[in-house]
Amino acid sequence: MVVETFPIRMVESPEQPTPSDALADLYEGFEGEFLIPLWTEIGDLMPAHPRTKARPHLWRWRNLIRLADRAGELVPVGRGGERRAIALANPALGGKPYATPTLWAAIQYLMPGEDAPEHRHTQHAFRFVVEGEGVWTIVGRDPVPMRRGDFLPQAGWNWHAHHNASSAPMAWIDGLDIPFQYVTESQFFEFGRDEVTEEEHATPDRSRSERLWGHPGLTPVGVQAGTGSPLLAYRWVHTDAALRDQLALESEGFRGVVEPGHALVRFTNPATGGDVLPTIRTEMHRIAAGRESSPLREVGSSVFQVFDGAGRVTVGGETWAVERGDMFVVPSWTDWSVSADAGQDGSDSAALDLFRFSDAPIFDALHLYRSEKA
């Protein structure tokens, strides 16, 4: 068996011991016992601030949907591949299918009449629909309709499948904590039934979870909530109203918004008031037409998708013009800000809506989250 060794760097600098034969012998002894002295590594292990391995990057929705449509023609859905999901690969992460070191994002595409088979995994997941309808996701045998603007969380280890009951293809984005569970060596996966029941192939307008948990301020007594949010669909009509009301109240003198012209809502678990998923935070931002958010940097990484409107995004040293569907990554401790284009003829009727998911609950739980205005 070949055993890899870890050579210790012996450099001449004021911060390091003076190179000598005795020091070389000491380092060789360390290597033989698989030991590494902290004084040679502290600069990499304990930097003054986070050093992200990821880099800012933008994916254009028009390119994603074009390639997903082509995959729909060529790649079947079934056991083995399980899903026609195409992952966003951050160009700085060595070819891994990761958007950031902790977050996985993909466009999923289902053709008319297709079924994505049932399975479950410990990875926490969600779906967000930027356009289209006609697919039902079935979580714990509960069919849940998916429509434009809907956010659909699904905590880990829940059986789930999808079926397209319409005559047109449909695409949406998936977000999971696959990279986090992979690096922590904590993931499990299990195949489910090859076919779901006729009842699960139904197409109800409201899911069972919405009928139980979708009433603001009211909690069903005696109903087990489980891990993650028991509400399996957060509908756009409610999200839109919350954002619209925030900005309307601001125009009436209310000063409770995150900053002028910037409405922000977080999707929360109705049973606990916390994040919808243990490892993923999800939000919707609305930047009023012609306004700009303040630059911010945070511990942890994020993925954004433009839901509606147009504007400009600055992440680190990159600036992009963005429109509906475009997706971009904000690595840890990297400055970001967004601005909304003014409406036509200078009107303020347009706004920039952004869906965001991040790994913030992980850092909150570990008391490692930090943010500051850039």
C-alpha positions in Angstrom: 0.0 0.0 0.0 1.3 3.4 -1.0 1.0 5.9 1.9 0.9 9.6 1.0 3.1 11.9 3.0 2.7 15.5 3.7 6.0 17.4 3.3 6.4 20.3 5.7 7.6 23.6 4.3 10.9 24.9 5.7 11.2 28.5 4.7 13.4 31.3 5.8 11.4 34.2 7.3 11.2 36.2 10.5 8.0 34.2 11.5 9.7 30.8 11.0 12.5 29.0 12.8 15.9 29.3 11.2 16.5 26.5 8.7 19.0 24.0 9.8 19.9 20.3 9.5 18.4 19.7 13.0 15.2 21.4 12.0 15.1 19.3 8.8 15.5 16.2 10.9 12.7 17.3 13.2 10.4 17.9 10.3 11.2 14.5 8.8 10.3 13.0 12.2 7.0 14.8 12.1 6.3 13.5 8.6 7.0 10.0 9.6 4.4 10.1 12.3 1.9 12.1 10.1 2.2 15.3 12.2 2.2 18.9 11.0 3.3 21.7 13.2 0.9 24.6 13.5 3.6 27.3 13.0 4.0 26.3 9.4 0.3 26.4 8.6 -1.3 29.0 10.7 -1.5 31.6 7.9 -3.7 29.2 5.9 -5.7 27.7 8.7 -6.4 30.9 10.6 -6.6 33.8 8.2 -7.7 37.3 9.3 -11.0 36.8 7.4 -12.7 34.1 5.3 -10.9 33.1 2.2 -13.4 31.6 -0.2 -12.6 28.9 -2.7 -15.6 29.9 -4.8 -15.8 32.9 -7.1 -18.7 35.1 -8.3 -20.4 33.8 -11.4 -23.5 34.4 -13.4 -25.6 31.9 -15.3 -28.0 33.2 -18.0 -31.5 31.7 -17.8 -31.9 31.8 -21.6 -28.8 29.5 -21.9 -29.9 27.2 -19.0 -33.4 26.7 -20.4 -32.1 26.1 -23.9 -29.8 23.4 -22.8 -32.4 21.9 -20.4 -34.8 21.7 -23.3 -32.2 19.9 -25.4 -31.6 17.5 -22.5 -35.3 16.8 -22.4 -35.1 15.5 -26.0 -32.0 13.3 -25.4 -31.9 12.2 -21.7 -34.6 10.0 -20.2 -35.8 10.2 -16.6 -35.8 6.9 -14.7 -33.8 4.8 -12.3 -30.1 5.4 -12.2 -30.1 9.1 -13.2 -33.3 9.7 -11.2 -33.7 13.3 -12.2 -33.1 15.4 -15.3 -31.3 18.0 -13.2 -28.3 20.1 -14.5 -26.1 21.5 -11.7 -24.5 24.9 -11.7 -20.8 24.3 -11.3 -18.8 27.2 -9.8 -15.8 27.6 -12.2 -13.4 27.9 -9.2 -14.4 24.6 -7.5 -12.4 22.2 -9.7 -15.2 20.7 -11.8 -17.4 19.7 -8.8 -21.2 20.2 -9.4 -21.3 22.8 -6.6 -22.5 26.4 -6.9 -20.7 27.1 -3.6 -18.7 24.9 -1.2 -21.9 24.2 0.8 -24.8 24.7 -1.7 -26.0 22.8 -4.8 -28.2 24.5 -7.4 -29.7 23.0 -10.6 -32.3 23.5 -13.2 -34.6 20.5 -13.4 -36.7 19.8 -16.5 -39.7 17.4 -16.8 -41.3 16.6 -20.2 -45.1 16.3 -20.7 -46.5 13.1 -19.0 -43.1 12.2 -17.4 -42.6 10.9 -13.9 -39.5 11.5 -11.9 -39.3 8.3 -9.7 -39.7 8.3 -5.9 -36.7 8.4 -3.7 -35.5 10.0 -0.5 -32.2 11.4 0.8 -30.9 13.2 3.9 -30.0 16.3 1.9 -32.5 19.1 2.6 -34.0 20.5 -0.6 -36.4 23.0 -2.1 -37.9 23.9 -5.5 -38.5 27.4 -6.8 -40.5 28.1 -9.9 -39.5 31.1 -12.0 -41.9 30.3 -14.9 -44.5 27.7 -15.9 -46.8 25.3 -14.2 -48.2 21.8 -14.7 -45.9 19.7 -12.5 -47.0 18.3 -9.1 -44.3 17.2 -6.6 -45.4 14.4 -4.4 -43.9 14.6 -0.9 -44.9 12.0 1.6 -47.7 10.9 -0.8 -49.1 14.5 -0.8 -49.4 16.0 -4.3 -48.3 19.6 -4.3 -48.9 21.9 -7.4 -46.0 23.9 -8.6 -46.6 27.3 -10.3 -44.7 30.5 -11.1 -43.3 32.2 -8.0 -44.0 29.3 -5.7 -41.4 28.2 -3.2 -41.6 24.5 -2.2 -39.3 23.3 0.7 -38.7 19.6 1.5 -36.7 18.5 4.5 -34.4 15.6 4.3 -35.4 11.9 4.4 -38.9 12.5 3.0 -40.1 10.3 0.1 -40.8 12.4 -3.0 -41.5 12.1 -6.7 -42.7 14.5 -9.5 -45.1 14.2 -12.4 -45.9 16.5 -15.3 -49.6 16.4 -15.9 -49.5 19.1 -18.6 -48.9 19.0 -22.3 -45.8 21.2 -22.1 -42.3 20.8 -20.5 -41.6 22.6 -17.2 -38.4 23.8 -15.6 -37.6 24.9 -12.1 -34.6 25.3 -9.9 -33.5 22.9 -7.1 -31.5 23.9 -4.1 -29.9 21.4 -1.8 -27.1 21.1 0.8 -25.4 18.3 -1.1 -21.8 19.8 -0.8 -22.2 20.4 3.0 -23.4 16.8 3.6 -20.8 15.4 1.3 -17.8 17.1 3.1 -19.2 16.1 6.5 -19.7 12.5 5.3 -23.3 12.4 6.7 -25.4 11.7 3.6 -27.8 8.8 3.0 -30.0 7.9 -0.1 -32.7 5.3 -0.7 -34.7 4.4 -3.8 -38.5 4.4 -3.4 -41.4 2.7 -5.2 -41.1 2.4 -9.0 -44.7 3.7 -9.4 -46.8 5.9 -7.3 -50.5 5.4 -6.7 -53.3 6.8 -8.8 -54.3 9.0 -5.8 -50.8 10.5 -5.8 -51.1 11.2 -9.5 -54.1 13.4 -8.7 -53.8 17.1 -9.4 -55.4 19.0 -6.5 -55.4 22.7 -6.4 -54.2 22.7 -2.8 -52.0 20.1 -1.1 -52.9 18.5 2.2 -50.0 20.4 3.9 -51.5 23.7 2.8 -54.9 22.8 4.1 -53.3 22.1 7.5 -50.5 24.7 7.8 -51.3 27.4 5.3 -53.4 29.7 7.5 -51.4 32.7 8.8 -51.0 32.7 12.6 -52.9 29.4 13.1 -51.3 26.1 14.1 -53.1 22.8 13.9 -53.1 21.3 17.4 -52.1 17.7 17.6 -50.5 17.5 14.2 -46.8 16.4 14.1 -44.6 18.9 12.2 -41.5 16.8 11.8 -38.1 18.2 10.6 -38.2 21.3 8.5 -41.3 23.2 7.5 -44.5 21.2 7.4 -45.9 23.7 4.8 -44.8 22.3 1.5 -45.8 25.3 -0.7 -45.4 29.0 -0.2 -47.5 30.7 -2.9 -46.4 33.7 -4.9 -49.7 35.5 -4.3 -48.8 35.8 -0.6 -45.1 36.6 -1.2 -45.9 39.3 -3.6 -48.5 40.8 -1.3 -46.0 40.9 1.6 -43.3 42.6 -0.5 -45.8 45.1 -2.0 -47.2 46.0 1.4 -43.8 46.6 2.8 -42.9 49.2 0.1 -46.3 50.7 0.3 -46.0 51.3 4.0 -42.5 52.8 3.5 -44.1 55.4 1.2 -46.5 56.2 4.0 -43.6 56.9 6.4 -43.0 53.4 7.9 -39.3 52.9 8.6 -39.3 49.2 9.4 -37.9 48.0 6.0 -34.4 46.7 5.8 -33.3 49.9 3.9 -35.1 52.5 1.8 -36.6 51.0 -1.4 -35.6 47.4 -0.3 -38.3 45.0 0.9 -37.3 41.7 2.2 -39.2 38.7 3.5 -37.9 35.3 4.8 -39.7 32.0 4.3 -40.3 30.6 7.8 -41.5 27.4 9.4 -45.0 28.0 10.7 -44.5 25.4 13.5 -41.3 27.1 14.9 -40.9 30.5 13.3 -37.4 29.5 12.3 -35.9 28.8 8.9 -37.8 26.4 6.7 -34.9 24.0 6.5 -32.2 23.2 9.0 -29.3 24.1 6.7 -30.8 26.5 4.1 -32.3 30.0 4.5 -34.6 31.3 1.8 -35.7 34.9 1.1 -37.4 37.1 -1.4 -36.0 40.6 -2.1 -37.7 43.4 -3.9 -35.7 46.5 -4.9 -37.9 49.4 -6.0 -37.4 50.7 -9.5 -34.3 53.0 -9.7 -33.1 52.1 -6.2 -30.0 50.2 -5.1 -29.2 48.0 -2.1 -26.3 48.9 0.2 -23.1 46.7 -0.4 -23.0 43.9 2.2 -20.6 41.0 3.0 -21.5 38.0 5.1 -20.0 34.7 6.4 -21.5 32.0 4.3 -22.5 31.8 0.6 -25.7 32.5 -1.4 -27.3 31.7 -4.7 -29.7 34.2 -6.2 -32.2 34.0 -9.0 -33.9 37.0 -10.7 -37.6 36.3 -10.4 -38.7 39.4 -12.3 -37.5 42.8 -13.4 -34.1 43.9 -14.6 -31.1 45.6 -13.1 -27.5 45.3 -12.2 -25.7 43.1 -9.8 -22.2 43.7 -8.3 -20.4 40.8 -6.6 -16.8 41.3 -5.6 -15.2 42.8 -8.7 -17.9 41.6 -11.1 -20.8 43.6 -12.4 -23.6 42.1 -14.6 -26.8 43.3 -16.1 -29.5 40.8 -15.1 -33.0 39.8 -16.2 -35.7 37.2 -15.4 -34.3 33.8 -14.5 -30.6 34.7 -14.4 -28.7 33.1 -11.5 -25.6 34.2 -9.7 -23.4 33.2 -6.8 -22.2 35.3 -3.8 -19.2 33.5 -2.1 -18.5 33.9 1.6 -17.3 37.3 2.8 -17.7 38.8 -0.7 -19.3 42.3 -1.2 -22.6 42.3 -3.1 -25.2 44.8 -4.0 -28.1 45.0 -6.5 -29.8 47.9 -8.3 -33.1 47.9 -10.1 -33.6 49.6 -13.5 -35.9 52.5 -13.6 -39.2 51.9 -15.4 -39.8 53.0 -18.9 -39.8 56.8 -19.4 -38.4 57.1 -15.9 -41.4 55.6 -14.2 -41.1 53.8 -10.9 -43.7 51.0 -11.7 -41.0 48.3 -12.2 -39.1 46.5 -9.5 -36.4 43.9 -9.3 -37.4 40.7 -7.5 -34.8 38.3 -6.3 -35.1 34.9 -4.8 -32.1 34.0 -2.5 -31.0 30.9 -0.7 -28.0 30.6 1.6 -26.3 28.4 4.2 -26.9 30.9 7.0 -28.6 28.5 9.4 -25.5 26.4 9.6 -23.4 29.4 10.7 -26.1 30.7 13.0 -26.3 27.3 14.8 -22.5 27.3 15.2 -22.4 31.0 16.3 -20.1 31.8 13.3 -22.4 34.1 11.3 -21.1 37.6 10.8 -22.1 40.4 8.4 -21.1 44.0 7.8 -21.8 46.8 5.4 -19.0 46.8 2.8 
